[in-house]
Amino acid sequence: MTAPQHPHLPAQQQRSTADIIATVVLLVLAAAAASASLWVSLFFAMATDPCGPDNCDTASITWAYVVSWGGVGVAAVIAIVGTAVAAARKRVMWVWPAGALVLIVVAIVAGVLLAGSVAPHH
């Protein structure tokens, strides 16, 4: 005999295989994108190569690192915590690593644009 179901609570939901596969694939893609964006950010300092002693605003380099590394850090928290909470609540999980992947791409693009703004444009 099974315990009676509370009338206001939904029946126990079974986790979708597609959700699990999509979550794992997106987590792997987000980790790869994070690694690649951190690697690319190592080249930001090269944006200062054409700079002389007073013709570049190098503060943009600092912001490029803050934006790109900060975006990866926030994306990691979103992916890990969001997925864990969604799993515990029996909700769809794949949206969290997907959101993290989008954030990583936006962060590295913004970082590249900031780093590129350092060099003097003639």
C-alpha positions as CSV (number, residue, x, y, z in Angstrom):
1,M,0.0,0.0,0.0
2,T,1.4,3.4,-0.9
3,A,1.1,6.6,1.2
4,P,-1.7,8.9,0.1
5,Q,-0.7,11.8,-2.1
6,H,-1.4,15.3,-0.8
7,P,-4.1,16.8,-3.0
8,H,-2.2,20.1,-3.6
9,L,1.2,18.6,-4.5
10,P,2.0,17.3,-7.9
11,A,2.8,13.6,-8.3
12,Q,6.5,12.6,-8.2
13,Q,8.0,13.6,-11.5
14,Q,10.5,11.4,-13.3
15,R,13.6,13.3,-14.6
16,S,13.6,13.4,-18.4
17,T,16.5,11.6,-20.1
18,A,16.7,14.4,-22.7
19,D,17.0,17.0,-19.8
20,I,19.9,15.0,-18.3
21,I,21.7,14.6,-21.6
22,A,21.2,18.3,-22.5
23,T,22.4,19.4,-19.1
24,V,25.6,17.3,-19.3
25,V,26.3,18.4,-22.8
26,L,25.7,22.1,-22.0
27,L,27.8,21.8,-18.8
28,V,30.7,20.4,-20.9
29,L,30.3,23.1,-23.5
30,A,30.2,25.8,-20.8
31,A,33.3,24.5,-19.2
32,A,35.1,24.4,-22.6
33,A,33.9,27.9,-23.4
34,A,35.1,29.1,-20.0
35,S,38.5,27.5,-20.5
36,A,38.8,29.0,-24.0
37,S,37.8,32.5,-22.9
38,L,40.2,32.4,-20.0
39,W,43.0,31.4,-22.4
40,V,42.0,34.1,-24.9
41,S,42.1,36.7,-22.1
42,L,45.8,36.0,-21.5
43,F,46.4,37.8,-24.8
44,F,44.6,41.0,-23.7
45,A,47.9,42.6,-22.7
46,M,49.0,42.5,-26.4
47,A,46.5,45.2,-27.1
48,T,49.0,47.6,-25.5
49,D,51.8,46.8,-28.0
50,P,51.3,49.9,-30.2
51,C,51.0,52.1,-27.1
52,G,53.5,54.8,-26.3
53,P,54.0,56.5,-22.9
54,D,50.9,58.6,-23.2
55,N,48.6,57.6,-26.0
56,C,46.7,54.7,-24.5
57,D,44.1,54.3,-21.8
58,T,45.3,51.1,-20.2
59,A,42.5,51.1,-17.6
60,S,40.4,49.4,-20.2
61,I,42.7,46.3,-19.9
62,T,41.9,46.0,-16.3
63,W,38.2,46.2,-17.1
64,A,38.6,43.7,-19.8
65,Y,40.0,41.2,-17.3
66,V,37.3,42.1,-14.7
67,V,34.5,41.6,-17.2
68,S,35.8,38.4,-18.8
69,W,37.0,36.7,-15.7
70,G,34.1,38.0,-13.6
71,G,31.7,36.7,-16.3
72,V,33.2,33.3,-16.2
73,G,33.0,33.2,-12.4
74,V,29.4,34.3,-12.3
75,A,28.6,31.8,-15.1
76,A,30.2,29.0,-13.1
77,V,28.1,29.8,-10.0
78,I,24.9,30.0,-12.2
79,A,25.6,26.7,-13.8
80,I,26.5,24.8,-10.7
81,V,24.1,26.3,-8.2
82,G,21.2,26.6,-10.7
83,T,21.6,23.0,-11.8
84,A,21.8,21.7,-8.3
85,V,18.8,23.6,-7.1
86,A,16.8,22.6,-10.2
87,A,17.7,19.0,-9.6
88,A,16.7,19.1,-6.0
89,R,13.4,20.7,-6.9
90,K,12.8,18.3,-9.8
91,R,12.7,21.1,-12.3
92,V,14.3,21.4,-15.8
93,M,18.0,21.7,-15.4
94,W,19.4,22.4,-18.9
95,V,18.5,26.1,-18.8
96,W,21.1,26.9,-16.2
97,P,24.2,25.7,-18.1
98,A,22.7,27.2,-21.2
99,G,22.4,30.6,-19.5
100,A,25.9,30.2,-18.2
101,L,27.2,29.5,-21.7
102,V,25.5,32.6,-23.1
103,L,27.0,34.7,-20.2
104,I,30.5,33.3,-21.0
105,V,30.2,34.3,-24.6
106,V,28.9,37.7,-23.8
107,A,31.7,38.3,-21.2
108,I,34.5,37.3,-23.5
109,V,33.2,39.4,-26.4
110,A,32.9,42.4,-24.0
111,G,36.4,41.7,-22.7
112,V,37.8,41.5,-26.2
113,L,36.1,44.8,-27.2
114,L,37.4,46.5,-24.0
115,A,40.9,45.2,-24.7
116,G,40.7,46.4,-28.3
117,S,39.7,49.9,-27.2
118,V,43.1,50.4,-25.5
119,A,45.1,50.9,-28.7
120,P,45.2,54.3,-30.3
121,H,43.1,54.5,-33.5
122,H,44.4,56.7,-36.2
